[in-house]
């Protein structure tokens, strides 16, 4: 009711966002994505009315990162589906070896042409879906980076803020610079709070990925 009474008051939207966010993560094993979306929208409205409030920036960034993380999980699920299709079902391989059904022979291996066509089509569809979802995750993470880079100026001793910043850079990924920035953020978080020792793994992984990616021409000095 408070939001309906005064839709231009950022505090109401902020409080509503906090409530939605808390409820969304009431059960970490089964996150309520609908409530997370509502929290994100409420924070965005609050930020629209008060873009200089550090807490609003911080919570909006966290909501974006959590949403991006869920999107990344969906991408991984799509990749697993693709792997199952590419690797094939062991039962189908056995049938193919026994010569069941209408089979065609290629390079000494029997396979079902109709099923191969369907599998290829499914892989293309899943690849397109995963790419679309990944773009959403990258966009959300990029927006979170902008917000957190501003927020940490006002909260330079908040280890969690740097931890989330590292996550955001890592999820954008793609270039050595992003992974190096992720590593630096994790390092800063650990320096501020030694209890976040689990970030050593994330920091090391980010440095490793940075070393494995060929820099793009536009990223070179």
C-alpha positions as CSV (number, residue, x, y, z in Angstrom):
1,X,0.0,0.0,0.0
2,X,2.8,2.4,0.7
3,X,4.1,2.1,-2.8
4,X,0.6,2.9,-4.2
5,X,0.3,5.9,-1.9
6,X,3.5,7.5,-2.9
7,X,5.1,5.8,-6.0
8,X,7.8,8.6,-6.2
9,X,9.3,7.8,-2.7
10,X,12.4,5.8,-3.3
11,X,12.4,4.5,0.3
12,X,9.2,2.6,-0.1
13,X,10.4,0.8,-3.3
14,X,13.7,0.1,-1.5
15,X,12.0,-1.5,1.5
16,X,9.7,-3.5,-0.8
17,X,12.8,-4.7,-2.7
18,X,14.4,-5.8,0.5
19,X,11.3,-7.7,1.5
20,X,11.0,-9.5,-1.9
21,X,14.8,-10.3,-1.9
22,X,14.7,-11.8,1.6
23,X,11.7,-13.9,0.7
24,X,13.2,-15.0,-2.6
25,X,16.2,-16.5,-0.8
26,X,14.3,-17.9,2.2
27,X,15.3,-21.3,0.8
28,X,18.8,-21.1,-0.8
29,X,18.3,-24.6,-2.3
30,X,15.1,-23.4,-4.1
31,X,15.3,-19.7,-4.9
32,X,12.0,-18.0,-5.8
33,X,12.9,-16.5,-9.2
34,X,9.6,-14.6,-9.4
35,X,10.3,-12.8,-6.1
36,X,13.9,-12.1,-7.2
37,X,12.5,-10.4,-10.3
38,X,10.1,-8.3,-8.2
39,X,13.0,-7.3,-5.9
40,X,15.1,-6.3,-8.9
41,X,12.2,-4.2,-10.3
42,X,11.6,-2.5,-6.9
43,X,15.3,-1.7,-6.5
44,X,15.4,-0.3,-10.1
45,X,12.5,2.0,-9.2
46,X,14.2,3.1,-6.0
47,X,17.4,3.8,-7.9
48,X,15.6,5.8,-10.5
49,X,14.3,8.2,-7.8
50,X,17.6,8.3,-5.8
51,X,20.6,7.2,-8.0
52,X,23.1,8.6,-5.5
53,X,22.1,6.4,-2.5
54,X,24.9,3.9,-1.9
55,X,22.7,1.3,-0.2
56,X,20.3,1.3,-3.2
57,X,23.2,1.0,-5.6
58,X,24.6,-1.9,-3.6
59,X,21.4,-3.9,-3.2
60,X,20.4,-3.3,-6.9
61,X,23.8,-4.6,-7.9
62,X,23.5,-7.7,-5.7
63,X,20.1,-8.5,-7.2
64,X,21.5,-8.2,-10.7
65,X,24.4,-10.5,-9.8
66,X,22.1,-13.1,-8.2
67,X,19.9,-13.0,-11.3
68,X,23.0,-13.2,-13.6
69,X,24.2,-16.2,-11.5
70,X,20.9,-18.0,-12.0
71,X,21.2,-17.3,-15.8
72,X,24.7,-18.8,-15.8
73,X,23.4,-21.9,-14.2
74,X,20.8,-22.2,-16.9
75,X,23.5,-21.9,-19.5
76,X,25.5,-24.7,-17.8
77,X,22.3,-26.8,-17.9
78,X,22.0,-26.2,-21.6
79,X,25.6,-27.2,-22.2
80,X,25.0,-30.4,-20.3
81,X,22.0,-31.2,-22.5
82,X,24.2,-30.6,-25.6
83,X,26.9,-32.9,-24.2
84,X,24.4,-35.7,-23.7
85,X,23.2,-35.3,-27.2
86,X,26.7,-35.1,-28.7
87,X,28.0,-38.0,-26.6
88,X,24.9,-40.1,-27.3
89,X,22.8,-42.4,-25.2
90,X,24.7,-45.6,-24.4
91,X,21.5,-47.6,-25.1
92,X,21.2,-46.1,-28.5
93,X,24.9,-46.9,-29.3
94,X,24.3,-50.5,-28.3
95,X,21.2,-50.7,-30.6
96,X,23.3,-49.1,-33.4
97,X,26.0,-51.8,-32.9
98,X,23.3,-54.5,-33.0
99,X,22.1,-53.1,-36.3
100,X,18.5,-52.3,-35.1
101,X,16.2,-50.1,-37.2
102,X,17.0,-48.4,-40.5
103,X,20.7,-47.5,-40.3
104,X,23.2,-45.9,-42.6
105,X,26.9,-46.6,-42.5
106,X,29.6,-44.0,-42.4
107,X,33.2,-44.5,-41.6
108,X,32.4,-47.9,-40.4
109,X,29.8,-46.7,-37.8
110,X,26.1,-47.4,-38.1
111,X,23.8,-44.6,-37.2
112,X,20.2,-43.5,-37.6
113,X,20.1,-40.7,-40.1
114,X,16.7,-39.4,-38.8
115,X,17.9,-39.3,-35.3
116,X,21.1,-37.6,-36.2
117,X,19.2,-34.9,-38.0
118,X,17.0,-34.4,-35.0
119,X,20.0,-34.3,-32.7
120,X,21.8,-31.7,-34.8
121,X,18.7,-29.6,-34.8
122,X,18.4,-29.9,-31.0
123,X,22.0,-28.9,-30.5
124,X,21.6,-25.8,-32.7
125,X,18.4,-24.8,-30.7
126,X,20.1,-25.4,-27.3
127,X,23.2,-23.4,-28.4
128,X,21.1,-20.5,-29.5
129,X,19.1,-20.6,-26.2
130,X,22.3,-20.7,-24.1
131,X,23.8,-17.8,-26.0
132,X,20.7,-15.7,-25.5
133,X,20.6,-16.5,-21.8
134,X,24.4,-15.8,-21.4
135,X,24.0,-12.4,-23.0
136,X,21.4,-11.5,-20.4
137,X,23.8,-12.7,-17.6
138,X,26.7,-10.6,-19.1
139,X,24.4,-7.5,-19.4
140,X,23.2,-7.8,-15.8
141,X,26.8,-8.3,-14.6
142,X,28.1,-5.4,-16.5
143,X,25.4,-3.2,-15.0
144,X,26.3,-4.5,-11.5
145,X,29.9,-3.6,-12.1
146,X,29.0,0.1,-12.8
147,X,26.9,0.2,-9.6
148,X,29.5,-1.5,-7.4
149,X,32.4,0.6,-8.7
150,X,30.5,3.6,-7.5
151,X,29.3,2.0,-4.2
152,X,32.8,0.9,-3.1
153,X,33.9,4.5,-3.2
154,X,31.5,5.2,-0.3
155,X,32.1,1.9,1.4
156,X,35.8,1.1,0.9
157,X,36.0,-1.3,3.8
158,X,33.1,-3.5,2.8
159,X,34.6,-6.9,1.9
160,X,31.4,-8.3,0.6
161,X,31.0,-5.4,-1.9
162,X,34.4,-6.3,-3.4
163,X,33.5,-10.0,-3.4
164,X,30.4,-9.2,-5.4
165,X,32.4,-6.9,-7.7
166,X,34.8,-9.8,-8.3
167,X,31.8,-12.1,-9.2
168,X,30.4,-9.5,-11.6
169,X,33.7,-9.1,-13.4
170,X,34.2,-12.9,-13.6
171,X,30.7,-13.4,-15.0
172,X,31.3,-10.8,-17.7
173,X,34.6,-12.5,-18.5
174,X,35.6,-12.8,-22.1
175,X,38.8,-10.7,-21.8
176,X,42.0,-10.9,-19.6
177,X,41.2,-7.4,-18.2
178,X,37.8,-8.6,-16.8
179,X,39.4,-11.6,-15.1
180,X,42.3,-9.6,-13.8
181,X,39.8,-7.0,-12.4
182,X,37.9,-9.9,-10.8
183,X,41.1,-11.2,-9.2
184,X,41.9,-7.7,-7.8
185,X,38.5,-7.4,-6.3
186,X,38.7,-10.8,-4.7
187,X,42.2,-9.9,-3.3
188,X,40.8,-6.7,-1.9
189,X,37.9,-8.6,-0.2
190,X,40.3,-11.1,1.4
191,X,42.5,-8.3,2.7
192,X,39.5,-6.7,4.3
193,X,38.1,-9.9,5.7
194,X,40.3,-12.9,6.2
195,X,37.2,-15.1,6.8
196,X,36.6,-14.9,3.1
197,X,39.4,-17.3,2.4
198,X,37.2,-19.3,0.0
199,X,37.8,-16.4,-2.4
200,X,41.4,-17.6,-2.9
201,X,40.0,-20.2,-5.3
202,X,38.0,-17.6,-7.2
203,X,41.0,-15.3,-7.3
204,X,43.3,-18.1,-8.6
205,X,40.8,-19.2,-11.2
206,X,40.4,-15.7,-12.5
207,X,44.1,-15.2,-12.8
208,X,44.3,-18.6,-14.6
209,X,41.5,-17.7,-17.1
210,X,43.1,-14.3,-17.7
211,X,46.4,-16.0,-18.8
212,X,44.5,-18.4,-21.1
213,X,42.6,-15.8,-23.1
214,X,44.1,-14.2,-26.1
215,X,43.7,-10.4,-25.7
216,X,41.5,-8.7,-28.3
217,X,43.1,-5.9,-30.4
218,X,41.0,-3.2,-28.7
219,X,42.2,-4.4,-25.3
220,X,45.9,-4.0,-26.1
221,X,47.7,-0.8,-25.0
